[in-house]
Amino acid sequence: MRGEAYPRRHRPRRLRRRDVVRDLVAPPSLTLRNLVYPMFVGPGDGPAVPISALPGIERISAGRTEAFARTLGNEGIRAVMLFGIPKSKDARGSEADAPMGPVATAVRSFRTAAPEIVVFTDVCLCAYTDHGHCGILNENGVDNDATLERLGAIAVAHARAGAEFVGPSAMMDHQVGAVRAALDAAGFSEVGILAYSAKLASAFYDPFREAEDSAPSFGDRTGYQLDPRRPLDALAAFERDAREGADILMVKPAMPALDLLARARERVDLPLAAYQVSGEYSMIQAAAARGWLDARRAVPESIEAIHRAGADLVLTYFARQIATGWKGA
Ligand code: PBG
């Protein structure tokens, strides 16, 4: 108790007494309009394959993406981020920019079957290389500038298929500038870039690597993804990517990096995205499956936190549960 000096007249609970009053003073929350559903596209045309570490998420075959696009459109999904799994892998990730590759095929399906959905594509090599690293190797590890050329070619292949935004995520220096230049040179100046600006080296990506079959066969990604101990690298990356022509900046993972989102919000005026990654999804799903928490309340709370920290849009594997009101979830 601070006696007289304590302002006893201040009673914030007056604003919390009932729902209508709480709603009256609350700023708008993110809705389905601000969510992007990440999805995995595999080769062939067989049935969907469940991903054990991502309960509720399946790998969709390229040949079935038209039907799936229609389903998502009917559920009210507004945007997707596409990840591909190739038929076969090699040292340079050849299928990543093949016109008949999984992502290009899926992009065309969305354009045809659900043209209102905004299509983002992931531009990286890790699922396509036989060594599982995000770029081309040389004797010293991942070769930054050789990889930039591949990223440019992949972005152009996705743009040619009809992607509206591409998301370079290999974490090579100057990947945004290189992709921007490649797109412009190929006549795709209208295609936008979602920059994975602050993509931290994170344990929370592990379930994704099962989905994508993209775990590195040796070493790890600490040589190119950001060191979580160095926030200054993230701040520099926001400004660099904005200068290099990014349209949207992203922080990833989301909940373990809320501070970076808040700091990005103070520094740049571009829209900010956050990626609630596979491990964040699986943690909530695993606890909910055991009855330890209620996902229907935990998920909106997690997205609200990400929004409060500064995100305008959120990539989340929960987008379909949110769209369908947790029907069957
Ligand atoms: C590709 C990529 C990864 C994720 C998105 N793009 C994996 C990685 O960097 O290892 C992770 C997404 C998730 O965990 O949901 N480089």
Residues whose N, C-alpha, C, O or C-beta is under 5 A from the ligand:
A	BS01	PBG	C124 C126 S169 F204 Y205 F208 V277 S278 G279
